[in-house]
């Protein structure tokens, strides 16, 4: 028996060891490594204690998140990168995030890369998910799959900033999050990164300048206070200059320190070592002596975001400044001074898939250096540089609005660089017509690309203020401004008068050009929709007719599909349901619409449901409604998201319940929820015809319950909303409302009510309208008086 227990214990132990070996090596054997780390820092020295602290912490099963804290320039980022490189064999995925940039967009890149580790059936289809949902989907995969990962969030300001991007993988081996932060107090598990130990400083100097004397290295470390960033800049200067020595460098450093101390102190220097600025000043002077064009290129970079500056920007800048240098030549002088870093990343195509082995080079500057460089530039020179930088950004945003918006959606970093440029200009109150054009391009991307209405609101305010100050926009940019202003007024404020005025003004400008058919089609489609929402069906139809003329000349599937959707929308309001359905079927010619433009595809699906309900094809309508719900559940991952389509779903669910004679109370609950949702989304209770339609349906539900008092209340609320939002009443839903009110008068024996709305229906829709005939037949059947 004893031998049996020993044998059993042996097999259990063997099984456990095998499991550990399998779980640790499974992905290494079967999955490729995925990483976006930049190139290794071959001059990294020391920091063994910090690296070992991180490693020891992550070896424990219940340890997930660890922070490196300390001031700028002490090497937090380099330590995090070194740990990732040194222990890369422990991970299947290593992903670097800049916590100061849009983390949702960075998660999108992670999702694309993560697909390389997933079976075909489990790959993430980005177009089916909202941004929040995409983040949750990636986090869930990292949590449940046997993927050993290291996520690094660089320069995290607060825990709240990164909390929603950290997978919950408690007590799982090989799932780690490493952060760098300047604030120590907010992190529980951390180590403080300070200056080099003297031995580390000496090793660092010797690795860069092996021929230097021991006493000179000691003096350099002492004078620069063992400050890693200061030493890095100093060594960059000494290495790049053939005649420079530590002794000569320290002489220059001393002279410049004395000069700087005579000036008013810089705010940064109250917190960080003064020698960083002095070291930078020496390096900038050398760059200027070697190449003024290189120095100007560095200044140009200081007006952009400090990270991920595309090499192509440098090429455009040099072209704009008529420099004879290539991008490599211009950046070499700066790189030699250790002022910039170079990284590369995979380029993605329009479908957000990796383009094979195509790699793009990006430049980055340490945040502190970036700030110090910018502050060293005199204000008048800043104005000249900002204007020239504006020309670069206008080339980045070149082409039609459709073209550059698509480009920015694929690479959001371009938008961030443009926004940073505007921030720098605002700091010195700099305005110009070219900068105003850049702001219009930013507005276009925020509205049509990212649908970020809060940021768009702020940008609109800036543009409007500058126009009031007398700045002028070229016609095309004025048209873009008007079109996006109109779009904003319709979506954010539900102010269709202003939406139509701005959209029409933009269209009038575009009509002076022979090109820009995509933008014209967008304006025509929106104008048709806005007029239809106000009940002006004939006017809406006129814009549809204009759009049909240029429809086929448009090269954008999205623009064509959006127009077709609104064409069907107008036909629907005219009561031409069969035609509306046939027109909507035209989008089948664009099979990639669901992937390329998911929100538009969802709107088209809702329009199909609307038409089917009006045609009384309830089985088909219910089938499509279920499809829509499933797609939205995937898109939002059952998050408590609020969107107009949700109210429409509740509306149709209530109609199905009433049609089938099922729970009217449940229908009333659906419709009440829809009303509350619409009131929140439209910023008021009488702003949109969807609100009127929900009240109309509530009236029908109460009529079924024979609660005629509440039915009348809801019908009159519906009429009140329609009266406010519609300029003309010739839409099918108003016909439906007048019929219900006329028939309700019969139920409650209110002859005046019946006659009032029968007359209203005849006056609005004519005596030969099918609902007029139904009301008259009903009155005749009951032998009631028919008004003259």
HULIN-V825890 format. One line per field, one symbol per residue. ss: DSSP state (H for helix, E for strand, C for the rest). phi: phi as a letter, one per 20 degrees, with the letter a starting at -180 (. if undefined). burial: + if it has 16 or more other ideal C-beta (glycine too) atoms within 10 Angstrom, else -. Layout:
ss = ???
phi = ???
burial = ???
This chain:
ss = CHHHHHHHHHHHHHHHHHHHHHHHHHHHHHCCCEECCCCCCCCCCCCHHHHHHHHHHHHCCCCCEEEEECCCCCCHHHHHHHHHHHCHHHCCEEEEEECCCCHHHHHHHHHHHHHHHCCHHHCCCHHHCCHHHHHHHHHHHHHHCCCCEEEEEECCCCHHHHHCCCCCCCCCCCEEEEEEECCCCCCCCEEECCCCCHHHHHHHHHHHCCCCCHHHHHHHHHHCCCCHHHHHHHHHHHHHCCCCCHHHHHHHHHHHHHHHHCCCCCHHHHCCCHHHHHHHHHHHHHHHHHCHHHHHHHHHHCCCCCCCEEHHHHHHHHHHCCCCCCHHHHHHHHHHCCCCEEEEEEEECCCCCEEEEEEEEEEECCHHHHHHHHHCCCHHHHHHHHHHHHHHHHHHCCCCHHHHHHHHHHCCHHHHHHHHHHHHHHHCCCCCHHHHHHHHHHHHHHHHHCCCHHHHHHHHHHHHHHHHCCCCCCHHHHHHHHHHHHHHHHHHCCCHHHHHHHHHHHHHHHCCCCCCHHHHHHHHHHHHHHHHHCCCHHHHHHHHHHHHHHHHHCCCHHHHHHHHHHHHHHHHHCCCHHHHHHHHHHHHHCCCHHHHCHHHHHHHHHHHHHHHHHCCCHHHHHHHHHHHHHHHHHHHCCCCCCCHHHHHHHHHHHHHHHHCCCCHHHHHHHHHHHHHHHHHHCCCCCCCHHHHHHHHHHHHHHHHCCCHHHHHHHHHHHHHHHHHHCCCCCCHHHHHHHHHHHHHHHHCCCHHHHHHHHHHHHHHHCCCCHHHHHHHHHHHHCCCCCCC
phi = .gfffffffffffffffffffffedgffedcffcbcffgfefdfcmmffffffffffffefeddcccddqffneogffffffffffdffecebccddefedfffffffffffffgfedfgfdfeeffecfffffgfffgffffeeedeccdddemfebfgfdgfddfecfldfmcccdcdbedefededaceedfffgffgffffffecfeffgfffffffffellegfffffffffffedfdfcfffffffffffffffffeffegfffdcgfffffffgfffffgfffaffffffffgffedffdlefgfffffgfffeleefeffffefffffemecdccbbfedefelcfeldfcdecdccggffgfffffeefgffgffffffffffffffefnffgffffffffcfffffffffgfffffgdlecagfffffffffggffeeedlefffffffgfffffffffofddfgfffffgfffffffffeedldfffffgffffffgfffededmfffffffffffffffffenefffgfffffffffdgfefedfffffffggfffgfffffnefffgfffffffffdfeffeecfffgffffffffgffffemefffffffffffgffffffdllfeedbggfffgfgffffffffemegffffffgffffffffgffelqebdbfffffffgffgffffgfmefffffgffffffffgffedecdedfffgfffffffffgffeldffffffeffffffednfefffgfffffffffelefdff
burial = --------------------------+---+--+++++-----++++--++-++--++-----++++++++++++++++++++++-+--++++++++++++-+++++++++++++-+------+-+++++-++++++++-++--++++++++++++--+-++--+++-+--++++++++++-----+--++-+-++---+++-++--++--+---+++-++-++-+++++++++++++-++--+-+--++-++--++--+-----------+++++++++++++-++--++-++++++++++++++++++--++-+++-++-+-+-+--++++++++++++-+-++-+---+-+-----+++++++++++-+++--+----++-++-+++-+++-++--+++-+++++++++++++++++++-++----++--+++++++++++++++++----++--++-++--+------+--+++++++++++++++++++++--++-++++++-++-----++++++++++++++++++++++-++++++-++---+--+-++++++++++++++++++++++-+++-++-++--+--++-+++-+++++++++++++++---+--++-++--+--++-++++-----++++++++++++++++-----+--++-++-+++-+++-++--+++++++++++++++++++---++--++-++-+++-++--++--++++++++++++++++++------++++++-+++-++---+-++--++-++---------
